[in-house]
Amino acid sequence: MSGERFDAVVVGAGPAGAAAAYTMASQGLSVVMLERGEFPGAKNMFGGVLYRHALEALIGEAWKESGLPVERVVTEQRYWLLGPESVVSIGHRHARFMDPPNAWTAFRARFDPWLAGKAKAAGALPVYQTTAIDLLRDPATGRVTGVLVDRDEGELYADVVVIADGVNSLLREKLGIPRWKPHQVSLAVKEVLALPREKIEDRFNLEGNEGVTIEFLGATSRGLTGLGFLYTNKETLSLGIGVMVDDLLRRPIAPYELLESVKQHPMLHKLLHGAETVEYSAHMIPEGAWHAVPQLAGDGWVLCGDAAGLVNFVNREGSNLAMLSGQMAGEVIVEARRAGDLSAQRLMAYDRRVRRSVIGQDLRKIRRLPAMLHRWGGERLFDHLVGAINEAAYRYFLVDGTPKRQAEAEALRHVVRAAGGWRGTMRLAWDALRGVRG
Ligand SMILES: Cc1cc2nc3c(=O)[nH]c(=O)nc-3n(C[C@H](O)[C@H](O)[C@H](O)COP(=O)(O)OP(=O)(O)OC[C@H]3O[C@@H](n4cnc5c(N)ncnc54)[C@H](O)[C@@H]3O)c2cc1C
């Protein structure tokens, strides 16, 4: 392998890396795609919602071929605010989400090899079980000229290195970009639970290929800032919860304990009982949004996907932003190559493209949210406030002879008290609005 030269070396065969490799290889560039896992997706996990849009932008209608490894089409999305033994819920179901599918539930161990296969079929050279351990640089200019891999004489040279090695990116550190701070990442734990298909369809009110997602917050995160999810697959359920790492450092709770208490919540238990755990995994998610996105290109390199912090955690969009950014990186490199100019300035077109695109717009929109959540704290927001909303709902719906005006005032008092009085309520409402509206 020593001394081999390519137009591009892609590090990581997740959605970002595979998308970049596919884009460049389809345009005739020589591309090697490195993956440290035994196969793409072997070391990956996610909640499991995959959106069609980014996939279609990348490979066109080829997703329609029969082999697309997905589970169910998401036709209903529910949001749950959980009190200790209650729920306030909102949701939306629409048959139009079915055809064409807006999103599917999926498993990375099946999807990643499929997408990497597309890159391979387009001409990229996949090299698995190989870890990039350092960047090679031109000693005179400092330009990145390739990567060093964990094989004998493992030097790979390229005009551009596409760094798509995920949230724990080693190569991003080698560029001198600081590691994530604890308030910029969450730790997510997930279980896959087996349940017969008929039970899933019965409990979630599904027919055929339909699927449901439930995002929940409140009592289940035990006062930490966090969000849980429960997604339906064909014959399994994906259950998980992610909590901010800075919160976990302040109030250490073992991740598996957190997941255990999620499973015991009466509202979730109803849907889960009798299901058997078949898989357990944990992974980080970069959640710093816009302010945590570093420079995305430089002399001989570009940064994509989770390695760049391109995750919209509000809308659980990580994989599709990874694919979109990988594709944009690939396109910019192809254009730069055609123009015969692979300078840092030229590659910075990728940085500008990402920031102007839907990725940049969405991350900018939620840029204030991480600080807002930090300021108000998990205990107040997720424990007290969500608990109070449940109490308010209980009071509102209880018919016990209390006049409605009085019952409504009591319900409102629960929420206002939890938000710190009227002034606190106004401030929280304003902060929350700015947090989600940008
Ligand atoms: C619990 C959880 C739930 C999630 N739910 C969703 C969801 O429902 N929908 C959604 O869109 N997103 C979701 N995400 C986010 C999503 O998983 C990521 O945003 C996405 O995987 C990022 O893709 P990527 O290609 O940038 O990185 P990754 O998928 O992490 O891929 C990086 C690849 O690089 C490889 N690698 C790492 N280092 C090296 C190295 N030095 N050399 C060679 N190879 C290397 C890794 O093995 C890996 O295959 C979730 C994440 C988690 C943890």
The ligand as an SDF file (V2000), in Angstrom:
LIG
                    3D

 53 58  0  0  0  0  0  0  0  0999 V2000
  -28.3540    6.9520   19.3050 C   0  0  0  0  0  0  0  0  0  0  0  0
  -28.2800    7.7360   18.0330 C   0  0  0  0  0  0  0  0  0  0  0  0
  -29.4280    7.9720   17.3390 C   0  0  0  0  0  0  0  0  0  0  0  0
  -29.3870    8.6740   16.1520 C   0  0  0  0  0  0  0  0  0  0  0  0
  -30.5200    8.7810   15.4410 N   0  0  0  0  0  0  0  0  0  0  0  0
  -30.4700    9.3210   14.2200 C   0  0  0  0  0  0  0  0  0  0  0  0
  -31.6030    9.2730   13.3950 C   0  0  0  0  0  0  0  0  0  0  0  0
  -32.6350    8.7160   13.7670 O   0  0  0  0  0  0  0  0  0  0  0  0
  -31.5230    9.8690   12.1760 N   0  0  0  0  0  0  0  0  0  0  0  0
  -30.3780   10.4480   11.7270 C   0  0  0  0  0  0  0  0  0  0  0  0
  -30.3430   10.9480   10.5880 O   0  0  0  0  0  0  0  0  0  0  0  0
  -29.2650   10.4730   12.4910 N   0  0  0  0  0  0  0  0  0  0  0  0
  -29.2810    9.9180   13.7100 C   0  0  0  0  0  0  0  0  0  0  0  0
  -28.1570    9.8990   14.4670 N   0  0  0  0  0  0  0  0  0  0  0  0
  -26.9470   10.6010   13.9920 C   0  0  0  0  0  0  0  0  0  0  0  0
  -26.2320    9.8110   12.8960 C   0  0  0  0  0  0  0  0  0  0  0  0
  -25.9740    8.5080   13.3300 O   0  0  0  0  0  0  0  0  0  0  0  0
  -24.9130   10.4880   12.5270 C   0  0  0  0  0  0  0  0  0  0  0  0
  -25.1210   11.8560   12.3460 O   0  0  0  0  0  0  0  0  0  0  0  0
  -24.3250    9.9060   11.2650 C   0  0  0  0  0  0  0  0  0  0  0  0
  -23.9990    8.5690   11.4760 O   0  0  0  0  0  0  0  0  0  0  0  0
  -23.0540   10.6330   10.8430 C   0  0  0  0  0  0  0  0  0  0  0  0
  -22.4830    9.9880    9.7380 O   0  0  0  0  0  0  0  0  0  0  0  0
  -20.9180   10.0960    9.4560 P   0  0  0  0  0  0  0  0  0  0  0  0
  -20.6820    9.3560    8.1970 O   0  0  0  0  0  0  0  0  0  0  0  0
  -20.4860   11.5030    9.5610 O   0  0  0  0  0  0  0  0  0  0  0  0
  -20.2300    9.3740   10.6830 O   0  0  0  0  0  0  0  0  0  0  0  0
  -20.3340    7.8730   11.1490 P   0  0  0  0  0  0  0  0  0  0  0  0
  -21.6330    7.2890   10.7820 O   0  0  0  0  0  0  0  0  0  0  0  0
  -19.9170    7.8480   12.5730 O   0  0  0  0  0  0  0  0  0  0  0  0
  -19.2440    7.1340   10.2600 O   0  0  0  0  0  0  0  0  0  0  0  0
  -17.8620    7.2990   10.4820 C   0  0  0  0  0  0  0  0  0  0  0  0
  -17.1760    6.0460   10.0080 C   0  0  0  0  0  0  0  0  0  0  0  0
  -15.7680    6.2390   10.0810 O   0  0  0  0  0  0  0  0  0  0  0  0
  -15.1580    5.0790   10.6180 C   0  0  0  0  0  0  0  0  0  0  0  0
  -13.8940    5.5420   11.2210 N   0  0  0  0  0  0  0  0  0  0  0  0
  -13.7500    6.2620   12.3540 C   0  0  0  0  0  0  0  0  0  0  0  0
  -12.4590    6.5720   12.5420 N   0  0  0  0  0  0  0  0  0  0  0  0
  -11.7840    6.0240   11.5110 C   0  0  0  0  0  0  0  0  0  0  0  0
  -10.4170    6.0100   11.1470 C   0  0  0  0  0  0  0  0  0  0  0  0
   -9.4940    6.6600   11.8720 N   0  0  0  0  0  0  0  0  0  0  0  0
  -10.0380    5.3200   10.0380 N   0  0  0  0  0  0  0  0  0  0  0  0
  -10.9680    4.6660    9.2920 C   0  0  0  0  0  0  0  0  0  0  0  0
  -12.2970    4.6680    9.5810 N   0  0  0  0  0  0  0  0  0  0  0  0
  -12.6810    5.3520   10.6680 C   0  0  0  0  0  0  0  0  0  0  0  0
  -16.1750    4.5520   11.6070 C   0  0  0  0  0  0  0  0  0  0  0  0
  -15.9880    3.1700   11.8640 O   0  0  0  0  0  0  0  0  0  0  0  0
  -17.4730    4.8400   10.8760 C   0  0  0  0  0  0  0  0  0  0  0  0
  -17.8830    3.7860   10.0530 O   0  0  0  0  0  0  0  0  0  0  0  0
  -28.1590    9.2180   15.6730 C   0  0  0  0  0  0  0  0  0  0  0  0
  -26.9840    8.9920   16.3870 C   0  0  0  0  0  0  0  0  0  0  0  0
  -27.0400    8.2360   17.5560 C   0  0  0  0  0  0  0  0  0  0  0  0
  -25.7570    7.9670   18.2800 C   0  0  0  0  0  0  0  0  0  0  0  0
  1  2  1  0
  2  3  1  0
  2 52  2  0
  3  4  2  0
  4  5  1  0
  4 50  1  0
  5  6  2  0
  6  7  1  0
  6 13  1  0
  7  8  2  0
  7  9  1  0
  9 10  1  0
 10 11  2  0
 10 12  1  0
 12 13  2  0
 13 14  1  0
 14 15  1  0
 14 50  1  0
 15 16  1  0
 16 17  1  0
 16 18  1  0
 18 19  1  0
 18 20  1  0
 20 21  1  0
 20 22  1  0
 22 23  1  0
 23 24  1  0
 24 25  2  0
 24 26  1  0
 24 27  1  0
 27 28  1  0
 28 29  2  0
 28 30  1  0
 28 31  1  0
 31 32  1  0
 32 33  1  0
 33 34  1  0
 33 48  1  0
 34 35  1  0
 35 36  1  0
 35 46  1  0
 36 37  1  0
 36 45  1  0
 37 38  2  0
 38 39  1  0
 39 40  1  0
 39 45  2  0
 40 41  1  0
 40 42  2  0
 42 43  1  0
 43 44  2  0
 44 45  1  0
 46 47  1  0
 46 48  1  0
 48 49  1  0
 50 51  2  0
 51 52  1  0
 52 53  1  0
M  END
$$$$
